[in-house]
Amino acid sequence: MSLAATDHGGSTLDSMGGLCVNAPGVRNHLTLGAAMIRKLSCSVALALVACSSARADDVRRVVTGVDDNNHAVVLYDSLVPLQSSAFGISAINLWITDSYPPSLSKEDTANRPIGVSPPDNGTKFRIVEFAPLDAATEATMPPEMIMKGVNHPPARGLPVKHPMMHRTRSLDYAVILAGEIDMMLDDTTVHLKQGDTVVQQATNHGWVNHGTQPCRILFVLMDSKEP
């Protein structure tokens, strides 16, 4: 059964009430117009993707505090870029404390040199992004690459077996924000995906991205007792 009705001008009305023009000249004009709309839509989509990619490495950080009138206020609100380092690893420290209970600061505590471990009696809040790692690049990594940057590693633990493997005297909370990654332990590997969480208790571990997309992880490292 036909769902279209023909009017006296040779056009048809479809079942949704739309006008389907059958005249060749008008039909060609409409076809060109549709092509232009599709081209414009693609251009807008590409522009949005480009803008998104340009901002992909930036993280918005908002820090609050109490002013002299006891009002809650925003101390810092800005985009902070991840800093690139070797082998496709990018990271940014968002806040650092070095006492317990932690002191509250109006100064930006993130802009200070610090190694892999959090400060003694302190914490480190950071984001790390791991680019995909191919086998050829992985083979060029120096032994104990990450472990060499650890201050006061726990006495308990086996020698690390991979350049990315390390252990810190800390209790670490991790949230996989995007992508997928393998967490290597001494005798096993755990594959993690977006939304997964990890509680790391001063153990040997290494983060290796054998996938095709970057993996971004949020970390909170807190100095701890010896395991």
Residue pairs with C-beta under 8 A, 6 or more apart in sequence:
3 14
3 15
4 12
4 13
4 14
4 15
4 20
5 12
5 13
6 12
7 13
9 23
10 22
10 23
11 19
11 20
11 21
11 22
11 23
12 19
12 20
12 22
13 19
13 20
14 20
21 27
21 30
55 79
57 81
57 82
57 90
57 129
58 79
58 80
58 81
58 82
59 79
59 80
59 81
59 82
59 92
59 94
59 127
60 77
60 78
60 79
60 80
61 76
61 77
61 78
61 79
61 80
61 94
62 74
62 76
62 77
63 74
63 75
63 76
63 77
63 95
63 108
64 72
64 73
64 74
64 75
65 72
65 73
65 75
65 104
65 106
66 72
66 73
66 104
67 73
75 106
76 108
80 92
80 94
80 110
81 92
82 90
82 91
82 92
82 127
82 129
83 90
83 91
83 92
84 90
85 91
87 131
87 133
87 137
87 141
87 145
88 130
88 131
88 132
88 133
88 137
88 209
88 214
89 128
89 129
89 130
89 131
90 128
90 129
90 131
91 126
91 127
91 128
91 129
92 110
92 126
92 127
93 110
93 114
93 124
93 125
93 126
94 110
94 125
94 126
94 127
95 109
95 110
95 123
95 124
95 125
96 109
96 110
96 112
96 114
96 118
96 119
96 122
96 123
96 124
96 125
97 103
97 109
97 119
97 122
97 123
98 119
98 120
98 121
98 122
99 121
99 122
100 121
100 122
100 223
102 122
102 123
114 124
115 149
115 150
115 151
116 146
116 149
116 150
116 151
116 166
116 168
117 124
117 150
117 151
117 152
117 153
117 168
117 169
117 170
117 221
117 223
118 124
118 168
118 170
118 221
118 222
118 223
119 223
120 152
120 223
121 223
122 222
122 223
123 220
123 221
123 222
123 223
124 219
124 220
124 221
125 219
125 220
125 221
126 218
126 219
126 221
127 177
127 216
127 217
127 218
127 219
128 207
128 216
128 217
128 219
129 214
129 215
129 216
129 217
130 179
130 181
130 207
130 208
130 209
130 214
130 215
130 216
130 217
131 209
131 214
132 209
132 210
132 211
132 212
132 213
132 214
133 208
133 209
133 210
138 163
138 208
141 163
141 164
142 163
143 163
144 160
144 163
144 166
145 163
145 164
146 163
146 164
146 165
146 166
146 206
147 153
147 160
147 165
147 166
147 167
149 166
150 166
150 167
150 168
152 169
153 166
153 167
153 168
153 169
154 167
154 168
154 169
154 202
154 226
154 227
155 226
156 202
156 226
156 227
157 167
157 202
157 203
157 204
157 227
158 186
158 204
160 166
160 167
160 204
160 206
161 186
162 184
162 206
162 208
163 206
164 184
164 206
164 207
164 208
165 184
165 204
165 205
165 206
166 204
166 205
166 206
167 202
167 203
167 204
167 205
168 202
168 221
169 202
169 223
169 224
169 225
169 226
169 227
170 200
170 202
170 221
170 222
170 223
170 224
171 199
171 200
171 201
171 202
171 221
171 222
171 224
172 198
172 199
172 200
172 201
172 219
172 220
172 221
172 222
173 197
173 198
173 199
173 200
173 219
173 220
173 222
174 197
174 198
174 199
174 200
174 217
174 218
174 219
174 220
175 195
175 196
175 197
175 198
175 217
175 218
176 192
176 193
176 194
176 195
176 196
176 197
176 198
176 215
176 216
176 217
177 194
177 216
177 217
177 218
178 194
178 213
178 214
178 215
178 216
179 194
179 209
179 211
179 213
179 214
179 215
179 216
180 191
180 192
180 193
180 194
180 209
180 211
180 213
180 215
181 191
181 192
181 207
181 208
181 209
181 211
181 215
181 217
182 189
182 190
182 191
182 192
182 207
182 208
182 209
182 210
183 189
183 190
183 191
183 192
183 198
183 205
183 206
183 207
184 205
184 206
184 207
184 208
185 203
185 204
185 205
186 204
192 198
201 224
201 227
202 224
202 226
202 227
203 227
207 215
207 217
209 215
